[in-house]
């Protein structure tokens, strides 16, 4: 869209706003909405080269609120782009930035960002490696009115007292511990500090075993019913709470949430050290919170012989329920039948590591609901069962996961032909040996143009099957082939050749030295933007081939790759001018100090924004030098 047209549209918007919607005809309103949507999308598509030649009169004539209306439709990358055009755009874009992902460990850098972006509403610390407590205190001292805070921390680092100065406007708080848990006193601080909190996520990222129910509830180091009851009594506006990890909670916690949080719509309760959450409490929740929309529960004790309230006889009370997930618990066909008869609004149904149910129970649910998402993980389900499942109305199914089941490539073919709306297929630990047989060997395989994400982790995939899958799912954007040990470069090249829209390829623990052969003249340039090859056997020649065939890469992760050296990484840095994020950590044959010196001396830092290299290999001098070039070392 030309700038004069944008100006014309924006002036129309000014008139529209000045006049007021109430005085506009329906035709005028619809015309404006169409124009507004059109120019917003066009602005997002513009490249930097197209943004630079903006007539100054376009900047001066239009008021700031009009430019803000445009910039509000841009993501962080778009705001960064327009901020480089002129000083006016820099000032306007600063007021439009509402979300910040904190990378730099220096609290001083965060302080400057808080002064620059005064309209920040969401701050995320997922990749932050500095002092989290000082960072939170700095936010409290600033003038911003924070609504969302996402904290990832280690148990010995985070002090909940630092949260007290953030103000009462916080609506969403996520505290995810990388090691350890929050304690009851931390939950008390949260409850007292944020009375307007609407969403709360608390838990840890430990991978706990499936059968890790603990009987001892005496540990003071884990949240208990006391902490959850305090939360429930004080957070009256809570609509969503997720509690997962190692927590000593019982029915008391669930009953407290159901009794006090009248606006509760979403509950996630996965507690591996379950001290007694039974289906009685879940049944009480279903009966007392009729506005519940999403329920995800794990490790629930299904023996309620001492109670007349069960999930089975309570599920019909939750008429608003759209999402239901069971994890590591007994789910009988009788319960499935009750779900089918409950007349819910169910669109999402996930069964992960659950026992007792059969395909008959599953068919009952599928016969009564048009699901958009379905997951079956580690169940006694085979190809013949999936054929029955997919014979139901699955026309609206958009996402499906089938993992650790006794299905084969026959099920994968059925998914491609019987689910017209499917955009994501996830299969893990499935034997997909051989080729796909559609039953009509004289006819070509039917293509599925809608599937964009295909995850086949830990599946047995041959190169021949990879070629077939590439032809069937030709519009893939994300492909995950991690831990597919039989796959070679021939299979991956077949995917890349057939699927021209792939933007992200994941192949962790890839067992060969190359994913692309250097002498393959049949493979054109690949438009891939993100490549994840951590823990793979890729070598320098493999990196050189990638540098040649993937000139638009922006993210490259080759952590723990033992065969690459600094020479291979130099090929990547020299030949890919779009590279922004490099993950080099724990590559034994890479001398990081020498590599960093080479980058500085040759000036190959134009596009690089973040290099994850491991703290042990960094010096303060290198950090300062790279920071001066706009690149962060982590």
N, C-alpha and C positions, 0 to 999 in steps of 0.2 A: 504494500500500500504506500503511495507517495505521501510525502510529508504534508503537502497542501490538503490532501484528502483527510489526513489525520487531524489537521487543524480545524477543518470544516466540521468534522465529526465531533471534536471536543467542544467547539463553540455551540454546536447543537445541544451537547450535554449541558452546557452552562445554562442555556435557555430552558432546557427541560427541568433542571434542578430549581431554577429561579421561579418558574411557573408553578411547579409542584405537580406531583403525580395526580393528585385528586382533580386537577383542572384539565388534564390531558385526556384526549380520547383514547380508546383502546388501541386504535390503529397507530396513533403517535407513540404510545408506549411500546408496542411491539416493534415498531420501526427503530426506535432508539435501542432497544435491547439487542436487536439484530446487528445494528451498526457497532454498538459497544463491544459485543462479542467478537465481531470481525476484526476491529482494529487491535483489540487486546491480543488476539492470537497472532496477528501479523507482527506485532512488536516483539513477541516472544521468539519468533522465528528469525528475526533480523540478526545478522552477524555483525561483529565489530566493524568490519570494513564498510558495512552499509550504514552503521550508526554515525560514523564520524562526520560525513559531510552534511550535517544538519544546519540549515540556515539559522543564523542567530535570531532572526525575527520570529522563527517558530518557537524559540525558547522564551523570547521576551513578550510576545503577544499573548500567549496562553498563560493563565494564572497557575500558581503552584498546585492548587487542588486538582487541576486537570491532569498535570503530569503525575501527580501522586496516584490518580485513578489508574493511569497506565502502569506505573511501576508496581502498584499493589498486586498486579497479575504476574509479576516476574518472580522466579525463584532466586535463591541466593546467588547462583552463577549469573543470572540475568542482571541482578542488581549490581554485581561486581563489574559487569561489562559496561553498563550505562554510566557508572560512576567515573569511568575513565574518559568519557566524552568531553565534558567541560565542568567547570566549577559549580555551575548551577545544578547540573545533574548529580554531581557528587553530594551536594547539600540535600537535594530532594531525596536521593536514594538512601541517605543515612536515616531519614525519618521514616522510610518505608520498611526497613529491615526489622523483622519481628522475631527472627529465630537465629540463635548463635550456637554453633558447635565449637566448644573450647578444645583446642589442641595444645597450644603453647603452655608449657608448665609454669611459666613466669606469671605471678599474680599481677605484676606491674603491667604486663601486656593486657591482661583482662581488664584492669582498671581503665586503661586508655580506650578499650573497646566499649566499655560501659558509658564512658563520657561521649563517645562518638555516636553510638546507636542508642538514643534515648527512648525509643519506642519499643525496645525489646520486650517480648512477652514470654518467650520460650528459650531456656538455656539448657544445653546438654553437655554432660561431662563424661561421655562414654569412653573417649580416648584420652582423657586427661591424666597426666602422670605427675602433676605437681601436688602441692599441699591443698587438699580438697577443703579443709576447714578454713584456711585463710581465704581461699577463693570464695566460699560462701559468705564469709564475713564481709568481703569486698563488695559483693552484690548487695548485701544489706545496707551498706553505707552509701550506695549509689541512689540516684533519683528514679530509677526505673520501677515500674509497677509490674512485678513478675507474676505470671499466671501458671507457668509450667516449669518444673525443675526436675531434671533427670540426672541422678547421681549413680555412678559406678565406683565402688570403693572397696578397700580391704578392711577387715574387721579392726585391725590395730591402728588404722588411720583416721577413720571417721568418728567425729564427736558430734552427737546430735545437738549439743548446746549451741553450735554455730548456726542452727536453723532459726533461732529465736528472733533474730533481727531482720528476717526477710519480709515481715509484714503479713497482714492477715488476708491479702488478696489472692494468695496462692490457691489455685484450683486443682492442679494436678501435681502429684509428687511421686516420683519413682526412686526407690532406694534399693539398688541391686548390689549385693555384696559379692565380690569375686572370691572371698575367703571368709567364712564365718557368717554371722547373722547379726541383725539388730537384737537388742535386748528389750525387756519390758519397759525400762526407764526411757529408752529411745522412743517407744510408742507413746508414752505419756507426754514427752516433749512435743511430738508431732500433734497429738490431740489438743494440747493447750495452745500451740502456736498458730494453728491454721483452722480456725472454726468454719471457714468457708470452703474447705477442701471438698472437692467433688469426686476425684479419682485418686486412689492410693494403691501403689504397687510395692510390696515388700517381700523380699526373699533373697536367695543366694543362687549362684550359678553352678553349684556343685552338681556333678552327675551322680545322683544317688542310685543305688541298686534297687531293682524292682521289688525285692522282698526285704526292705529295711525297716520294718515296723519295730519300734523300740518300746519297751515297757517302762523304762526308767524315766520319770518325769521330774526328777529332782534337780536337774541341771539349771543353774541360774543364768547360763550363758545363751539360752534360747528363749524366744518369745513364748509366752504361755497364755492361758485364758485370761489372766488378769490384764495383760496389755491389750488384748483384743477387745475386752469388755470396756476398757477406758476409751478406746477409739470409738466403739459403737455408741457410747453414751454421750460423747461430745461432738462427733462429726455428724450433725443432723442432716447435712445436705449431700451426704455421700451417695453417689449413684453407681460407683464401680470400685470394687476392691479385689485385689489379687494377692493371695498369700500362698507362696510356694517355697519349697526347700525343706529345711529341717526345723520344724516348730513343734513344741509340745502343746497342742491345742486339742480340745475335746468338743463335745456337743455344746458346751456352754458358749463357746465362741460363735458358733453358727446361730444359735438361738438369740444371742445378744444382738447380732447384726440384723437378724430378721425382725426382732422386736423394736429396735430403736431407729434403724435407718429406713424410714418410710419411702424414700425415693430410690432405694436400691434397685438397679436394673441389671447389673452384671456381677457375678461372684465367681472367682476362681479360687479353689481350695485344694492344693496339692501339698500335703504334709507328710514327708516320708517317715518322720518320727512320730507318727500319729498316736496320740495318747487316748484315742477313743472317739473320733468322729464317726458316727454311725448313720445309717440311713434314716433313723428316727429324726435326727437334726435336719437332714436334707428335706425330709418330708414336711417338717414344721416350716422350713423356709418356703417351700413350694405353696403351702397352704396360706401363709401369712403375707407373702409378697406377690400378689397377683400381677404386678407390673414387671416382674422379672423377665428380662429378654434373653439373657445369655447365662448359661450355667456350665462351668467346667470343674469337674471334681475328680480327685484321684485318691487311691489308698483308703477308700471308704469301707468300713466294716458293714457287711450286708446282713449280719445276723441280728435281727431285731425281734427275737422271740419274746422279749419282755415288753414290747411296745406294740400298740395297735396302729401306729403311724409308720408307714413305709413309703419309699419312693413310688412303688407300684400303685398304691391307692391314693397318692397325693398329686401325681403328675398332671392329672386333669384340671387341677386348680390353676395351673400356670398357663393360662390361655395366651399370654403375650409372648411366650417362649419361642424364639427364632433360632437359637443356637444351643446345642446340647453336646457336651463332650464327656466321655467316661474314660478314665485312665487307670490301669492296673487295679481292676476290681471285677467282681462277679456281676455279669449282666445276663440274666436268664431270658429265655424266649417269652416267659410270662411278662417280664418287665417290658420287653420290646412290644408285645401285644398291647400292653397298657398305653405305651407311648403312641402306638398307631391309632388307638381308639380315642385318644385324649382331645382330638380336634385342636391341635396347637397351630402356631404359625411357622412351624419348623422349616427352615431352609438349610441349616448346617447341622450335620450329624457325624460325630467323630468317635470311633471305637479304637482305643489304643491299648494293647496288652491286656485285653479283657477276656475272661473265660466264660464258659457255660453256654453262650448263645450259639445258634446255628444259622444257616442260611435261611431257614424258614422264618425265624424271628426277624431277620433283616428284610426279607421280602414283605413282611407285614408293614414295616415302617415305610418302605419304598412305594408300596401300593397306595398309601394314604397321603404322602407328601411329595411335592415336586422339589427335590433338594437342589441347591446350587453347589454345595460342598459336601463331600463324603470322604471319610478316611477309615480304612480297615488295616490295622497293624497287628501282626502276629496273631493270626486267627486260623482256624481250620477251614480255610476257604481255598477251593481249587478252581480250575478253568471251567468245569461244568457248573459250579456254583455261580461264578461270575457271569456265565451266559444267561442264567436265570435272572440274576440281578439286573443285567443290562437289557433284559426283555421288558422291564417295566418302563414307565415314562421317565426317561432321563434326559429329556430335551432341554431342560434348563440347567443341567449340571455343568458348572464352569471349572471346578477344581476337584481333583480326586487324588487320593493317596492309597496305594495298595502295597504294603511292605511286609516282608517276612511271612508271606503266604505261599501256598503250593501252586501258584499260577505260573504260566509261561508266556511266551510271545503271542500265543493265541488270544490271551486276554488283552494284551496291548493292541492287537489288531482290532478287536471288538470295540475297544475304547475309541479308536480312530474313526470307526465307521458308524457307531450307534449313538455317539454323544455329539450332536452338531454344535453345541455351544461351548464345548470344552476349550479352555485356554491354558490350563496347567495340568500336567500329569506327573505324579511323583511315585517312583517305585524304588524300593530299597531291598537289597538282598533277594532278588528274584532271578531265577534261572531262565534267562532269555536266550539259551543256546539255539543254534541253528538259524534258519531263515523263517520269515513269516509266510505262512501258507493260508491264502484266502479262500481256498477251496475251488478256485477257478484258475488253474495254472496257466491257461492260455490267455488270460486277460491281465492287463496291467493293474498294479495295486492302486487303490483309490487314495487320492491325496486328501489330507486334512489341512486346510489353510488357516484354521482358527487357532490351533494350539501354538502358543508362543513360548511357554516354559516347559522344558522336559528335563526331569531329574531322574537319572538311572544309577544312583550311587550303589556301589557294591553288587552290581548285577553282572551276570556272565553274558558278555556281549562280544560276538565275533566281528571281524571287519566286514564280512558279508552282510551281517544283520545291520551294522551301522550304515552301510550304503543304502539299504532298503529304508531304514528309518529316516535318513536324510531326504529321500525322495518323497516319503509320505508326509513328513512334517516340514515342509519347505519354508515356512514362515517363522521358524523359531527365532527368538531373540535371546533367550537364556538357555544354556545347555550345561548340565552337570553330569560329568562322567567320572567322578571321583571314585577311586578304588576299583575301577574296572580293569583288572590286571591282564586280561586277554587282549585288550585293545591295543593296536599299534597306530603308527602315523597314517597308514593307509585308511583306516576307519575314520580317524579324525579329519583327514583331508576330504573324505567323501562327504562328511557333514558340512564342512566349510564350503565345499564346492556347490552343494545343493541348496544349502540354507544361507542365502546371501544377506539376510538381515540379522544374523547373529551379532549381538553386541557384547555378550558376556559368556565366556567359556570357563568352566571349572573342571580341573582334572587333577585333583590332589592325589599324591602317591602314584602318579603315572609312571609306569615301569620302563619306559624307553627313553632314549637320549634325545629324540626329536618328536615333535608333534606335527611338524611340517618338514618335508624333504626339500633341501635347497635346490635340487635339480628338477623339481616338478614344474614344468612349464605350463601344464594344464590348469593349475590353480591360480586364479587371478588374485589381485590385491584383496585382502580381507578387511572389512570395515569394523572389525572388532574393537571395542573400547576398553574392555576389562578382561584380564587373563589371570587365572588363579592356578598356579602350578606348585604350590607348597609341598614339600617332602617328596618331590618327584626326582627322577633320574636324568632330568634334562642336563645337557652339557653346553659348552661354549658354542659348538657348531649348531646346536639346536636353537640357542639364543640368536645367533647370527641369521638363521633362516626366518625366525620370528621378526627380527628387525627389518628384514627385507620385504616380507609379505604382509606385515601388519603395521602400516605406517601411521595409523590413527589411534593407536593404543594410548589410553590415559591412565590406566591402573594396571600394574604388573606386580604380582605377588609370587616370589620364588624363595620364600623362607625355608630354611632347613634343606635346601638343595645342596648336596655334598659335592657334586661334580662340576659345578660352575666356578669360574675364577673371575677376577676383576676384568680380564680382557673381554669376556663375554658380556659383562654388564656395560662395558664401554661401548660395545656395538649397539646395544639398546639405546643408551643415552645419546649417542652421536646421530643415529639414524631415525629416531622417532621424536619429532619436534613437538608432539602433542602430549608427551608423558608428563603427568602431574603427580602421581603417587607411586613410589617404589617401596617394596617390602623386601629387604635384603637380610634380615636378621638370621643369625646362626647358619650362615653359609661358611663352612669350615675353611675352604680354600680361597676365600676372599679376604684380602688385607684391606680392611675398611679405611684405615688411615690413609694409605696410598691412593685408594680410589677417590676419597674426598678431596685430597690435594690435586689429583688430576682434574676433577670436575671444576675446581676453582681456577686452576691454571689455564684450562681450555675454554672456560666460559660456557660450558654446556649446562646452563642452569635456567635458561630462558623460561621454560614452561614448568619446571619442577616446583611443586608446592610443599610436599611432605615426603621425607625419606625415613622409613622405619628401619633403623639400623642396629638397635640395641644399645642400651645405656653404657654398657661396659666398653664399647668401642668408640665412645664420643669424648671429646675434650671441649672445654668451655670456649676455647679459641675457635674450633670448628663450628660450634653452635652460633657464635656471634657472627662469623664470616658468612655462613649460609643464611642467617637471619637477615643480614644486610642485603642479600640478593633476593629476599622474599621467599626463602625456602626454609622450612622447619625441619630440624633433625630430632627424631624421637628414638 
